[in-house]
Amino acid sequence: MGAYTMSSYRHSGDEESSTDTSESDYSSGSELERTPSEVEDSDYEAHIDLLEVTSANDEASEVETAPIFTNAVRLHTQQVSAQGKAPFGQYGLLAGDVSNGSALTTRKQDPRIFYNIAAPSSAFICGSQGSGKSHSLSCMLENCLTSSVANVLPRPLTGIVFHYDAFASDTGGSPCEAAHLSSSADVKVRVLCPPTNIGNIRRIYSRLQNVTVEELRIKESDLDTSRMLEMMAVKSTKGGMPLYLNVIVRILRDLRIHQQRTGTRFSYSLFKQELAKEELTDAQLGPLQQRLDTLESFMVKNEARAYDMFKNRKDSKLMTSSRAKGNNWAPQPGQLTIVDLSCPCVTAEAACSLFNICLHLFLEQNSQIGRVVALDEAHKYMTDSPECQALTEALLATIRLQRHLGARIIISTQEPTISPKLLDLCSVTIVHRFTSPDWLDTLKKHLAGASAFSTSADSPEDSDDDGRSYVGIQPLKLNGDDLAKDLFSKIVALRTGEALMFAPSAIIGLKSREAAQDSGKGRKIMVRLGNGVLKVRVRKRVTKDGGRSIMAN
């Protein structure tokens, strides 16, 4: 009993001793410095490691994704890149810098400006008629599709151009200027046109070599719920929808549920069978038949008429020559598909709906081959109609996802007012000559280099060592006291082929790191254009130039 008591006493004493020691250590701070501090130091190092900028990797990534760069940047990246692998795998000459005057600068100050083909990007080109918009678009397409002295292109892209001319007639019309890329043997140009204008389109493009013309025919397998709604113009109906359109939406919804449960694809004939079961009046069947006829005019005929819900309809004997198969949308390197919907029977609204469907068919293909999407003379069909707004939203979604889709988007238009949202998102804006103050107001609201927040910043060479440490191109110097007036005067005075370039993420030069930062002394810093502006002259075409004005001499 006593032993037990003594033992208990000893344990009790040990505990008291341990407690006293712990309290003593705590009071001295030794325990806090040992265990919690060590844990804190470990967390600190791990957290700082996550926050630290890995300058080499981050800089390489930013350089690789820059849409525009200069020759000084290209040479520097070739020198410092690991194992001699240059970050710019595919690029092309786009323009030369003329910010310091109308003449190109000397070799000592290299004027060359390159377009990064490898990186997904978006460009917005605007300006008055004859200022050089389509020329700039064609030069960018040349860089993407055909190898030449102007570019480095080991893996050509595949491209699609949307074209619509409201002045097309039964016997006349002009080809899309991008079709002249066919003068290069490396580029295969395919034109898709309305069945109602196939003969005229063939005559128009017969003057060009290496161009094939096909009817635009959409296969049943290319249709889905969303595209049916687009082609039936359901989404474009303002206000309350007519009863028959509500019926169409309900049937498409039921078919969608059936497809999800059975794992089947959309069936146009099943859609018409379900539609035929509905008890619609003659007044409702009239506009319904009209919309179905519009839809079926661009479908493969045997699939469109697999089930005829209008038993009393008599097909015209004139409708005998139609494409038996749909178009092939599989991407091919160096192929340019031009969707030319110029036709008296096709409205601008219908053209936008069809462009929207063709855009999705083009982008849903295998992305192993780089893709370029171009809108030529977009002001001719991009209006404020609901169909055009739907196309704009599709383009905006494509630009937002351009890195994941591997897409490059180029929009050429006279008026920058067609969609200010496109100006907000595009990584490069090329402004050719125009004389409208309203257009300038649009640019001021949506471009950093033209906004009221932009000032006449010092050039990169003014920042240190009297410019001896800077190598590259200088931004255009503007009067900060009246930026808008100075900018407008320069835009109005631009010559044909000249432009102002806005590209905040463009890398225009290199500057030595300050000597105060010992660890980075001697290393070059990439200089971006930011809210600056470049005055450039777009290069000449390497393929045939089809955009020259027709004179009366």
Sequence and secondary structure as in RCSB ss.txt:
>XXXX:A:sequence
MGAYTMSSYRHSGDEESSTDTSESDYSSGSELERTPSEVEDSDYEAHIDLLEVTSANDEASEVETAPIFTNAVRL
HTQQVSAQGKAPFGQYGLLAGDVSNGSALTTRKQDPRIFYNIAAPSSAFICGSQGSGKSHSLSCMLENCLTSSVA
NVLPRPLTGIVFHYDAFASDTGGSPCEAAHLSSSADVKVRVLCPPTNIGNIRRIYSRLQNVTVEELRIKESDLDT
SRMLEMMAVKSTKGGMPLYLNVIVRILRDLRIHQQRTGTRFSYSLFKQELAKEELTDAQLGPLQQRLDTLESFMV
KNEARAYDMFKNRKDSKLMTSSRAKGNNWAPQPGQLTIVDLSCPCVTAEAACSLFNICLHLFLEQNSQIGRVVAL
DEAHKYMTDSPECQALTEALLATIRLQRHLGARIIISTQEPTISPKLLDLCSVTIVHRFTSPDWLDTLKKHLAGA
SAFSTSADSPEDSDDDGRSYVGIQPLKLNGDDLAKDLFSKIVALRTGEALMFAPSAIIGLKSREAAQDSGKGRKI
MVRLGNGVLKVRVRKRVTKDGGRSIMAN
>XXXX:A:secstr
 HHHHHHHHHHHHHHHHHHHHHHHHHHHTHHHHHHHHHHHHHHHHHHHHHHS  HHHHHHHHHHH SEEEHHHHH
HHHHHSGGG  S SSEEEEEEE TTSSS   TTS  EEEEESSS  EEEEE STTSSHHHHHHHHHHHHH   TT
EE SS  EEEEEE  TT  SS     GGGGGGGSTT EEEEEE GGGHHHHHHHHTTSTTEEEEE  B GGG  H
HHHHHHTT TT  SS  HHHHHHHHHHHHHHHHHHHHT    HHHHHHHHHTS   HHHHHHHHHHHHHHHTTB 
HHHHTSS S TT    TTTT   SS       TTEEEEEE   TT  HHHHHHHHHHHHHHHHTS TTS EEEEE
SSGGGT  SSHHHHHHHHHHHHHHHTHHHHTEEEEEEES GGG HHHHHH SEEEE     HHHHHHHHHH GGG
STT      GGGSSGGGTTEEE       GGGHHHHHHHHHHT  TTEEEEE TT EEEEEE  TT GGGTT EE
EEE TT  EEEEE   SS          
